[in-house]
C-alpha cells in the first residue's frame, strides 16, 4: 500500500512508493506530489526539493497520514491513521521515522 501524507494548508498529497527508496536518507526519497488546488500531480521528485520549497517552509503544517491501495486515491480527511502538526522539517523527518518509512 502506498503511504500518503496530506498537507492540509498546502493541499498537497505526498505519496511514498512501496519500493525504490531502500537504503536512502529521507531527503533523498523519490516521491509523487499531488497539488489538489491545481488538480495536478508531478512525476517522481526528490523529497528534498519539496521540503526546501518556499511553500513548504511556511510552517506550521497540519499533516494527515493515510494508506491507499491505489496511487491516484486522495483521501482528504476522514480516514487518517494519524494527524500531526509539523512546525519544522525535523518534525517531518521524525514523523516519517515514527512510521518506519
C-alpha positions as CSV (number, residue, x, y, z in Angstrom):
1,X,0.0,0.0,0.0
2,X,1.2,3.5,-0.8
3,X,1.9,5.7,2.2
4,X,0.5,9.2,1.8
5,X,0.7,12.5,3.7
6,X,-1.9,15.2,3.2
7,X,-0.5,18.7,4.0
8,X,-3.8,20.4,4.6
9,X,-2.8,24.1,4.4
10,X,-0.9,23.5,1.2
11,X,-3.4,21.0,-0.1
12,X,-0.6,18.7,-1.2
13,X,-0.5,14.9,-1.0
14,X,3.0,13.5,-0.9
15,X,3.0,9.8,-1.8
16,X,5.8,7.4,-0.9
17,X,6.0,4.4,-3.2
18,X,6.2,0.9,-1.8
19,X,9.7,0.4,-3.2
20,X,12.7,2.2,-4.6
21,X,13.8,4.1,-1.6
22,X,15.6,1.4,0.3
23,X,18.8,2.5,1.9
24,X,18.3,6.2,1.2
25,X,18.0,9.1,3.6
26,X,14.5,10.6,3.8
27,X,15.6,13.7,2.0
28,X,16.8,11.6,-1.0
29,X,13.5,9.6,-1.3
30,X,11.6,9.7,-4.6
31,X,8.0,10.7,-4.0
32,X,5.0,11.8,-6.0
33,X,3.4,15.2,-5.2
34,X,-0.2,16.0,-6.0
35,X,-1.4,19.6,-5.8
36,X,-5.1,19.3,-5.0
37,X,-5.7,23.0,-5.5
38,X,-4.4,22.8,-9.1
39,X,-5.6,19.3,-9.6
40,X,-2.2,18.3,-10.9
41,X,0.4,15.7,-10.0
42,X,4.2,15.9,-10.6
43,X,6.0,12.9,-11.6
44,X,8.6,11.4,-9.2
45,X,10.6,14.1,-7.5
46,X,13.2,14.2,-4.7
47,X,11.7,14.9,-1.3
48,X,14.4,17.5,-0.6
49,X,13.1,19.6,-3.5
50,X,9.7,19.7,-1.8
51,X,10.8,20.4,1.8
52,X,13.2,23.2,0.6
53,X,10.5,25.0,-1.4
54,X,9.2,28.3,-0.1
55,X,5.6,27.0,0.2
56,X,6.7,24.1,2.4
57,X,8.9,26.4,4.6
58,X,5.8,28.4,5.8
59,X,5.2,26.4,8.9
60,X,3.2,25.0,10.7
61,X,1.5,22.3,8.7
62,X,-1.3,20.0,9.6
63,X,-0.4,16.6,8.2
64,X,-2.7,13.6,7.9
65,X,-1.1,10.2,7.3
66,X,-3.1,7.5,5.4
67,X,-2.5,4.5,3.2
68,X,-4.1,3.7,-0.1
69,X,-4.0,0.7,-2.4
70,X,-4.1,3.0,-5.5
71,X,-1.6,5.6,-6.4
72,X,-4.4,8.0,-7.5
73,X,-6.5,7.9,-4.4
74,X,-6.6,11.2,-2.5
75,X,-8.1,11.0,1.0
76,X,-8.7,14.4,2.3
77,X,-9.7,13.9,5.8
78,X,-11.9,11.1,7.0
79,X,-9.6,8.1,7.2
80,X,-6.3,9.5,8.6
81,X,-4.4,6.9,10.5
82,X,-2.6,9.8,12.3
83,X,-2.7,13.6,12.3
84,X,0.2,15.8,13.4
85,X,1.2,19.4,13.5
86,X,4.6,19.9,11.9
87,X,6.5,23.0,12.9
88,X,9.8,22.4,11.2
89,X,11.4,19.9,8.8
90,X,13.0,18.0,11.6
91,X,9.5,17.2,12.9
92,X,8.5,15.9,9.5
93,X,11.6,13.6,9.5
94,X,10.6,12.4,13.0
95,X,7.0,11.7,11.7
96,X,8.5,9.6,8.9
97,X,10.8,7.8,11.3
98,X,7.9,7.1,13.8
99,X,6.0,5.4,11.0
100,X,9.0,3.3,10.0
101,X,9.1,4.6,6.4
